[in-house]
């Protein structure tokens, strides 16, 4: 078979060319109803997932801290601490902890499979720990530094450290076993495409105990006469149109296409429907007649797949964005409290009614969330569903409301959503009200691919806002430009990008021509 030095046209994930092709494809209408089988699966509780990559990172940090703590504790109990002694031993403890991380990584015990408590994990742990101490003893011998360290301390460090690591791994095993039973450490996977190809993929994944996936359903556009309702024991839950609604009702982490890569037009039509979901999308490569370079493939267990789309902001990116929201958002909330108190008093003095206004908006994965704002309208004219956008000199808006809307100060209570409720981020696509319209059309009707902006958590400010697309979205062009900027942000997210947007936001607020 001839190797082809190119990547398949469905790759790489998130590429601008792929997005352009999807938007250029004919518009598709999503079906709202689900089959009884799909509803039953969607009704089963799906706990929040734990990223294996993040878990392994936290285990590394915890074991590093444990090794340091054991060394310091033995030093404090056995030796008489002096400043000179402390720095010698501190250097040795840090070196042992650092060497241990490299040794454990080499021993391959930072995989979820190892955390599940196989006997080999403990043997590899003990072997790697022993190698670390052999290296330390050898280094101290050749450096003629052996007299600088207590042999009792070193021997105790080896024994107590090994026992502590074994015990911590046992506790980790119990936690991982619990999380695995709950389904938090496996990717909930949907197979698209039945028949012989789908059956092969399902059987291969089911055969592997440590593939890290749980198949929750099969979707196929072909009728029952061409594709059986049952495939390798998995019940067909519906067609691909149903999968969008299914993915909004329950947690779906991974979608695997079992179709051959030669069915590109059919795959693109399906991707046109599915790219709005916050999921990883892969194309099974087991039946490809073309052989691509090995680096073109990734693997689910032993099943080769081609990456099509990656879920945006995943694994450590989620942690970094969470920390960004809590730390920066918390600091901003503390600084904003005096201003918020003054605004609240002004609202209360001008008109009757509550100070805060709660509104349903679209959040992550199209879920409805409730966001807080300062009330800027007369209470009898409040429009919770935003069925009519606020326009210039709108009589429903109070005098205080007109000022705080111009300066976007009415959005300040959304810091509570960021810091306390966690359903908003500091930076992200702005959440829109449920019935917001542009030229008498709902936003998702006016802009194709609109719901793709909901693949990440919405934000108080965003790339669209600092580029002038804030305020009223009464025309197709305005909402189109906002969505285009939101999708660019999603595809290019980074912590530095968020910092840049936050820093630019105060300057963007000076432009008030579209805010009223």
N, C-alpha and C positions, 0 to 999 in steps of 0.2 A: 504494500500500500504506500502511496507517495505522500510524504509530508508536505503540507502546504504552509508556507511561512507567512501566514496572515491570520487575522482573527475573524471569526464569523461576523456576518453583517448584523447580527442581533446584539453585538457586544461593542463597547463596554457598557457597564451599567451606568444609568444616569446621563449618558452622552447627549449632547445638544442635538446631534443629528437624529438620534432616536426620538427625542421629544418632538422635534419638528415633523417627523414622519407620522407620529401618532396624532398630532394636532391636524395634520393635513388629511388624515383618513376621514372617510364619511362619518358624520355624527351618528352616534348610536343612542338608542333609548333604553334606559335601564328598567328592568321589570321590578315592580315593587313587592310582589308577593313571593312567598317561599313555600316549598312543598312541606307537607307535614313532617317528613323525615328530617329536612333541614331545620325546621323550627324546633324539633325535639333536640337536635344536637346543639343548636344555638342557645337553648334554654338551660343547658347543663352549665353550671358555674365554672368559669375559667379563671383561676387565680393569676395574680400579676406575675409575670415571668422574672426569672433571675438570669442575668447574662453570665454564661460560663466564663467568658473572658474577664468580666469584672470580678466574679467570684475568685478566680485564680489570682488576680491581682491583689485582692484583699487578703487572701491566704498568705501570699508572699510577704506582704507588709506585716501581718500578724506574727508570722514565724520569725521574721527579722527582729521585731520588737521582743518576742519571747526569748530569743537567743541572747540578746543584749541584756534583758532583765535578769536572766539566770546568772550570767557572768558577773553582773554588778552585785547581785544579791550574795553570791558566794564570796566575792571580794569583801563586801561590807561585814559579813558575819565572821569570816575566818582570819582576815588580815587586819592590821591596825592601819586604817586609812591615813595616808600622808599625801601631800600634794605631789611629791616626786613619784611615789608609788602609783598614785591614781592615774597619772598621764601615761605611764608605761602600760598599765593594765587596760586603760580605756582604749589605747591603740590596738592592743591585742584582741580585746572583745569585739571592736568594730571590724577588724580584719577577719576574725572567725565568722562573724555574722555575714559579712559580705561574701566570703568564700563559700559559705553554706548555701547562699542563694544560687551561686553559679553551679555548685555541686548538685543541688536538688533539681535545678533546671536540666542539667545534663542527664540526671537519672530519670527524667521525664515523669516526675511525680506531681506536676502542677496541671494535670488534666482532670476533668470531671470523672473520667473512668477510674483514675487512681483514688480520687476522693471517696469513691463508693466502697472502699475498704477491702479491696483484693489483697491477699496475703503478700503479693509481690511488692505492694506499696511499702509495707513495713520493712521488708528485706532491703529494698532499694534505699529507703530512708536511713537505715542503720549503716549500710555500706557507704553511702555518700557522707554521712556524719563522721564515720571512721576515717575516710580518706582525708577529710578536712583536718582532722587532728594529726594525722600522719604528716601532712604537709606542714602544719604549724610546728610540730616537733622537729622535723627535718630542717626547716628554715631556721629555727632557733639554734640548732646544733651547728650548722655551717656558719651562722652569724656570730657564734660564740656568745649568745645571749641567754643561754639556758639558766644561768645563775640569777638572772633578773626576775624570774617568775617562779612562784611556788609550785612544786610538783603536786602537792596536795590540792592546790587550787585547780591546776590543770586537769588532774584525774577526776576531781569532783565535778568539774565543768563538763567533762565528757559524759560521765554517768548520769548526772542529774539532768543535763541538757537533753540526752537521748530519751530519758524517761518522760521529761516534760513534752518533748516533740511527739512521742508516741501517744501520750494522753491527749494532746491537742488534736492529733489526727483521729483518734477514736471519737472525740466529741464532734469533729467535722464530719466523720462518717455518719453519725446519728442524725446530724442536721441535714446532710445531703440525702440520706435515705428518706427522711420526712419530706423534703422538697421534691424529690423525684416522685414519690407517691402522689403528691399533690399536683404534679404536672408542671411545676415551676421551672424545672431545669431541662425540659424538652421543648422543642419547637413544634407547635401545633401546625400540622402540614395538610394542605389540600392538593390533591392530584387533579390536573386538568387533562382530560383525554383518557378514554377507556380502551377497550379492545385488547389485542395481544400486547401492544406496547405499554399500555397502562398497567396491565396485569403483571408484566415483567418488572416494572419499577416498584409496584407495591410489594411483590413477593421478595425482591431484593432488600427493600427497606425493612420489611417485617422479619427477614431472616437474621438481620444484624441486631444484636442486643444493645450495642453501644453506638447506634447511628445518631442518637440524640434527637430523633423525630418521633412524633406520635401522629399517625394519619387519622384525621377526623372526618374526611369525606372525599368524595369523587364528584367532579362536575364535568359534563360532556355536552357539547352542542348537538351531537348527532342523536337521532331518534333511537328508540328502543329496538327498532328493527336492524339498525346498523351497529349499535353498541348496547350490550346487555345492561340491565339495571343493576346487576351485581358483577363486580370485578375483583377477583382474588379475595372475596369475603368482604369487600367494601361496598356499601350501598350507594348507588347514584343518588345524589341529593338535589340535582337540578342541572340547569344549563349555566353557561358562563355569566349571563346577565344576572342570574340569581346570586352569584358569588359575591358581587359587590355589596348587595344588601346583607348577605350572610356575614361578610367580613366586618360589617358595621354593628352586627348584633352580638358577635362573639369574637374572641381573640384568635386571629389567624396570623402566624408568624412567617410562614413560608408557603409559596405556591410553586409547584413543580409541574411543568408541562412535559407530558410523555410523548408529545407529537414529534415527528422527525423534523430536523432543521430545514428540510426541503419544502415543508409546508409553510413557507414564510408568510404568504399573504394571510393565511388562516390565523397564524400566530399573531400577526400585527393587528388583525381585527379583534382578537381577544385581548391583547395588550391595551388596545384603545379603551376597553372597558375597565381593565384592572389597574392601570397605572395610578389611579386616584387613591388607591389603598396604601396604607403605610406598612407594606410587607416586602420581604425579599422574594424576588421572582427568578426562578431558575429553569433552564431548559435541559432536560435529561439527554445526555449525549450517548447513551448506551447503544442506540440503533443507528447512529450516524455512519454513513459509508465513507465520509471524508475523515481523515486523520489530521487533527490540528496539533500544533506544538503542545507539549505537556503543560506549559504554564498558562495555556488558554483555559484549562479546566480547573474547577475546584471539585471537591468531593463531599458527598453526604454519605457517611460511612464509606463504602467502596463503590458507590454509584457515581460515575463522572457526570458533572453538570456544567453547563455554560452559564455564567452570570448574565442576567438581562437587566434587572433593576435591584438595587440595594435599598433597604429601608433607610431613610435619611435620619441622621442623628441617632446612632445606636451604640450599644456597649459603653465604652468610656466617655464617649461624647455626651451621653445622657447624664452621666455623673458630673461632668464638667459644666454642662448647661444648668443642672440643678444647683450646683454650688454657686455659679454666677448669679442665678436668680435670688437665692437665699442671702448671699453675702452683699452683693451690690444692691439688690432690691430692698433688703433690710435696712441698709445704710440710707438709701433714698427715702424710705418710709419714715425713719426717725427724723431726717432733715425736713420732710414735708409736713410733719404733724402740726407745727405752728401755723403754717399757711392754710392747711386744711381746716383748722379750728376757726380762723378768720372767715374763710369762705362759708363754712357751716352757719356761722352767726349771721352773715349777710343774707344768705338764702332764707333763714328763719325770719329775719326782720322784714323782708320784702313781701313774702307771700306765705300763706298757710300751707300745711302739708309737711311730709317728711323731708329731711335734708338729703337723704340718699335715695337713689332711684335704681331699682334692680331690673335687669333686662335679660331675656333669653337670647343667647347667640350661639352660633356654630363654633364648636371647639375641636379638639383633636379627634380625628377619624369621624367627623360629622356628628359627634355627640353634642347634645344641647347642654350648655353651661349657663350659669347665672352670673353676670358680671355687675359690678357696682359702679355707679357714676354719681356725681352730684346732680341733684335735680335742677334742670335748667329751664323747665317749662312750668306753666301754671298747672297745679295738680289736676284740675278738671280737664286739661288738654293733653295730659301725658299719653304717649303712644308707645306702649310696651313692646308692640310687635314691629314698630317702625314701618307700618304700612304706607306712611307718607313721609318722605324725607324732609328734613328741615331745610328751608330755603332762605334766601336773603330777606331780612326784615320780616321774618315769620312772626305773626302776632301771637303764636303759642308760647314764644320764648320770653322769659322775664328779662328785666334790665341786667340783673346780676348774671342771669343765664347767658345773655348775649356776650358779656365780657369773658366769662370763664370758658365759653365754647370757642371764642376767638383765640384765646391763649391756651386752649386744650387743658385748662385746669380742672375741667369737669371730669377728666379721666384719672385724676390722682387717686381716688378710692380704689382703683383697680390694682394698686400696690397691695391691697389686702388680698386680692385674688392671687397675686404672685407669691407673696410671703406666707400667708396663712392657709389659703385654700389649695394652692398649687395647680389650679386649672388654667392659669395664664402664665406666660413667660414675659420677661422684660422686653425681649425682642422676638419678633415673629410676625407672621401675617396678621393684620388686624382682624379681630372677630367681627363678623357682620350679623346684623339682626336677621331673624328668621324670614321675615317678609320684605326685606329691603329690595328695591327695584331700580332698574335703570331703563328709562323710556318705556314704562309700563310692563317690563319683563323682569321676572325674578333673576337674580344674578347668575344662577346656574343655567338659566335658559339663554341669557345674553352672551355668556362666555363659555365656549367649549373647554372642557377640562377644568372647570372652576373648582370642583371639589378636590383637585390635586393639591391645592394650597392647604388642605386640612390634614396633610400627612405629618405635620408637626404641630406642636402646641402653639396656639395663637399668642400674640404679644401686644403689649401696650403701644410700642412703637415698632417701626419696621423699615426695610429698605425702600418700600414704596413711599412711605411718609416723608423720609428725608430727601426724596427726589421730587417732592412737590405734589405727589398724588395722595393728598389727605383732604378730609372734608367731604363735601357733597359728591356723590357719584351718580349723577342724574343722566349721564349719557353712556352709550356703549364704549366709547373711547376711554372714558375715565375708568370704568371698571375693568376694561381690557388691560389698560396700562398698569393698574394696581395688581391684577393677577399675574401679569408678565413679570413684574418686579418681585412679587412674592415667590414665584417659582424659581427665579434666579437666586434669591436668598436661600431657598431650600437646597438647591443644587450646590451652592458654594459656601455653606455654613462653616464658620469656625469661631472660636472664642474671640479672636482678634477682630473678626468681622462684627460680632456683637458689640465689642467695645467701641469700634469705630462708629457704629450706628447710634449708640447711646451718646457718644461725644458730639455727634452732629445734630442730634435731635433738638437741643435748645435753639440752635441757629435756624433750623427748619421751621420752628414755631413762630419765628418772626414774620414768615410769609403767611399772611392770613386771608389772602383774597378768596380762597375756596372754603374757608371755615366760618360758619355762621349758624 
